[in-house]
Amino acid sequence: MNRAFDLRMGESHIEVYKFRTGAIPIATLLALVIQAWLPLHFTRAALLDLPLLVVIYLGLSRRNPSTGLLLGTAVGLMQDSLSGPTVPLGLFGIAKTVIGYLASSLGARLDTEHPAARFALTAGFFIIHQAVVALTRRILLAQPEPWFTLHNFAAALVNALVAVFLFVLLDRLRRPS
């Protein structure tokens, strides 16, 4: 039996992972603190969106759309509250809610353990996240926002590359089965 699949009568069953006690809140809070602190000292670190990476990872691992949706909402609202006056409350909450739901829904249907799959999914989710942010700013806030720039493309690649290594670290927070 493989770690991610349990083959019975020709059907594939993708395992839902459980995490050690306190691992999810600690990983989430650590990502939020690092996200708030790192760009103050390293300007290039603004490309990273660590709370988004945590939402993607937990959504892909837990594989429950309701849990992914609620986690994305909570993380997004906490990130909004730490982002300062330039980010309206709810902007990242809306975007991370969509990503949490999508990651959980796709995680229930795909094997997401391979690094190439994690890279591609994270890059795709980052692009969708940026599109939701731009759409929210344009439609709900009536603010000019570019749809997709070269900067966003570079950020998608950087986040996807960081995600491959971060997800390996977060895999260690899983409870042994």
N, C-alpha and C positions, 0 to 999 in steps of 0.2 A: 504494500500500500504506500503510495506516494504521500508527501505532506499536504499537497493541495487537492488531490483527487482520491475519491473512493469509488472504484468502478464496481457497479452491481448491475447485472442484467443489461449491459449495453448502455446504461445511462451514466452520465458523469455527474458527480456531486462535488461541488466546490466547497471546501471547508470554510466555516466562519471562525475566525480566530478570536480567542479570548486574551485579555491582557492582564498583567499583574495588577494588583490593587494599587490604585493611585497613579498608574502610568499615564492614563489619558489626560487627567487634569494637570499633572506635572509637565508632560510634554507640551501641552497647549500653552500653559503659562510661561514656560521657558521660551517657547517660540515667540510669544508676544513680547516678552521682555527684551529678548535679543533683537527683535524687529524694531522696537522703539529705541534701543540704545545704539545699535551698530551704525546706522546711517549718520548719527551725530558725529562719529569719529572717523568713519570711512565713507566718503561720498559715493564710491562705486557700489557699496553695499545696498544702496537704494534699489538696485536691480532685483534683489532677492525679495521674495514674499514668503517668509517662513511659515506664517499662520496658514497660508493657502496650501503649502506642502503638507502640513500636518492634517488639514482637512481632507486632502486628496488621499493621503496614506490611510487614515482611519476609515474613510469611506470605502476605499478599495478592500480593506481588511475586514471590516465589520459586515459589509455586504447587506445592510438593512437600510432601505431608502429613508425610512422615518428617522432613524438614528442619524444618518448622514445629513439630512435636512436640518434637524435640530442642532447638531454639532456645528454645521456651517453657519447657522444663524447666530449661535452664541459666540463663536470665535470672531465672526465678522463684526458683531456689535462691540465686542471688547476691543478689537482693532480700531474701530471707528472712534471709540472713546479715548484711545491713546494717540490718535493721529493728529490731533490739534485742530485748530479752527479752519484749516483749508479743506478738510474732509467732513462733509455733512454726516450727521449721525444716521446710519442706515445704509450708506452707500456700499460699504464692504459687506454689510450684513445681507443685503440683497444678493450681491454677486456670489458670496461664499455659500449662501443657502442653495443657489442653483448648482454650484459645483459640488457641494456635499451630496445633494440628491443624485446628480448625474454619476458621480464617482461610485456611490453605493449601488446604483442600478446597474452600471457596467461591471462592477466588481462581482456581482452575483452571476454574471453571464460569461465572463472571461477569466482565463488564468492570468493573473497579474503578478506572478512571481518572477518572471524573466526580466532582467535589466533593460532589454530593448523595449519590451512592452511598457515598462514603467517610464522610460524616457519618452516614448511617443505619447502615452496617455497624459503625462504631466505637461508636456509641451502643448498638447491639444487643450487640456483643461485651462492652462494659463491663458491661451488665446481666447477661449470662451469667456474666462473671467474678465479679461480686459475689454472684450466686446460688451459684456453686460454693464461694466462700469461706464464705458463710453455711452452706451444707449441710455443708461439711467441719468447721466449728466446732461445729455442732449434733450431727452424728452421730459423727464420729471423736473430737472433743475434749470432747464433752458440756458445751459452753459455751453460754450463752444468746446468741443473735445474731438481730437482727431480719432478716426476709427482705428487705424493700425499704422504704426510707424516702424522705421528700422530699429529704433530704440526698443519698442515692444518685442520685435522679433529677437533681438539680442537677449532681452530679458527672459523670453520664453526658453531659449536655448540654455542660458545660465541656470535658470530654475530647474529645468529638466535634468541637467547634468548634476546639480547639487542634490536633486531628489534621488537619483540613483544611489548615491552614497548615504544620504540621510535615511532612506528607507531600509538600508541594510542595518544601520544603527537602531532604527525603531523596531526592526524585526526581533531584536534581542529583548524587547519589552513584552513579547508574547509569553503567555503561560505555556509551559511544556504540556503536550497532550498525552 
